[in-house]
Amino acid sequence: MGRLFGTDGVRGVANEELTPTLAMELGQAGAYVLTRENEHKPTIMVGCDTRISGDMLANALMAGACSVGANVVYVGVVPTPAVAYLTRKYKVDAGVVISASHNPVEFNGIKFFDGNGYKLPDALEDEIEELIKSGMEGVKFPTGSSVGKIKYRTDAREEYINHAMKAIPVSLEGKKIVVDCAEGAAFYTSVEALKELGASVVAIHNNPDGTNINANCGSTHMEELMARVVYEGADIGLAFDGDADRLLAVDEKGQRVDGDQIMAIVGNHMKNQGILKDNTIVATVMSNLGFFLMGKAHGINIEQTKVGDRYVLERMKEIGANLGGEQSGHIIFLDENTTGDGLLSALHLLQVLVETGKTLSELSSIMEVLPQALVNARVPNHKKESYMEYPEIAEAIEELSGKFAGEGRVLIRPSGTEPLVRVMIEGKDQEQIEREARNLAELIQNVML
């Protein structure tokens, strides 16, 4: 068995890899590890996205938490960043989100936040995992009045909306916005927040039925949104993922605006206002080369981390930065929340549009997006970390890296959440890098299967 936790909690096919039994054990072990220092009866907040397996896994996890004596507050379907914010606001001991983010409906996941609303460091996840593997060795299971209980709250999403609007009180009067909610957790919060701020909102994919989350929509499938923005004559399109912790955008011409571009636009605006701490943005090695060139041109220092918003956050905390994120749209505004937050990202971006009077296409020109190809090689999950142990793969990567040296770069990494090895190449010729990335991905897949 490989490591249970990936870069964003525990993920797997619901009821196959991520079973109710495992969810219960994660509830037990997570509640115990995260609350054992407390002398009071601990409380854990739990929320989920819209996928059909959410009820099954949430109830199993909550039963596990109650069985070790923790109380649970269940807030239902809310964005991941809402759980992070509310965990901190209500001073509960931990938060849990049942979600597989941008993944298809058959997947689900379980991710934990500590009492301050931060994702857990590897060491704490390892403790939870070891406790499960030991069969909960040394844990006492209470009886009678010491067993935990569940409280159900229905007002959490309104509190989260109010927090976002208070943090960025921008007037959106006169702005027409198309919002793709990915049939996920943003279906209510994003639409209501934008309407309350005065925008004319055209909402698409905001009728979740439990089975349609991320299905040809949202931040991973933006074609419909791009066409709809042009058709509607809208100022901007906003694309969320299933749990609404990431945001991508579409300009008024129907062009995609990714996380790097959003960070460049908002970061430069914050710098001009004197509120970008140390004039620094934290990004990952997957950010486009054009983003780093933008930083040099505008006097913005860009710190690099390995892929995963948790690593971005760790670096932000280390150096005191207040803006960081990923090309995929996980953007962290640490002054206002402790995790990637799609709604806050949208409001920050809209604030720049309003305050500068510029269109999104004009703002996006702050950086040139250099050609980039990303191809996934599907491999057995337990082998994905060891791709460099295969001589033919290692030799092919070395040869390709030499070919692009000085004119681009080659980056290979295992996915933290799926059975994939990702091949990313940047260069000057789109056709060439796509061909090379495809060939290398096929080699990796053929050798490792």
Number of C-alpha atoms within 10 A of each C-alpha: 4 9 10 14 19 17 16 20 22 25 25 20 18 21 17 10 13 18 18 19 14 18 27 22 24 25 29 28 27 29 31 23 14 23 21 13 9 9 7 9 14 23 25 29 29 27 24 29 29 29 29 18 24 24 17 14 27 25 18 21 29 28 23 25 30 25 23 23 23 27 25 25 19 22 20 25 28 27 32 30 25 32 29 30 23 23 26 21 12 11 15 21 24 27 32 29 29 30 33 29 29 24 22 17 22 16 21 28 25 24 23 28 25 21 23 19 26 21 26 17 13 13 9 15 24 15 15 24 19 15 21 17 12 9 11 17 10 8 12 11 13 14 11 6 8 15 17 22 17 19 10 12 11 11 10 17 22 15 13 22 22 14 18 21 18 11 15 15 14 18 18 20 14 11 17 20 26 27 28 31 31 32 29 34 31 31 27 19 22 27 24 16 19 25 15 15 15 16 19 18 18 17 19 20 21 19 16 19 12 15 15 20 31 26 17 16 25 30 26 18 16 24 16 14 28 23 15 20 25 19 12 14 14 21 22 27 31 28 29 34 31 33 34 31 26 32 27 29 29 29 22 22 18 24 21 20 21 22 24 29 27 26 27 24 21 21 25 24 19 17 17 11 9 11 13 19 15 14 21 23 24 26 32 21 15 21 20 23 20 17 22 19 15 20 20 12 11 13 12 20 15 19 18 18 21 13 21 20 26 23 20 29 27 16 18 24 13 9 13 13 23 23 24 28 31 27 24 17 28 26 31 31 20 18 10 16 22 20 28 28 29 28 28 26 27 22 23 24 20 22 19 20 21 17 11 11 11 11 16 24 18 12 20 20 12 18 20 14 19 15 18 21 19 16 21 22 24 20 20 15 16 11 16 22 17 11 20 14 10 12 11 14 19 13 12 15 19 12 11 16 16 12 13 16 11 9 9 18 18 21 14 20 17 21 20 20 19 18 19 22 26 19 23 23 25 24 21 13 12 14 13 14 23 20 14 17 26 19 15 22 24 16 15 27 19 12 14 17 10
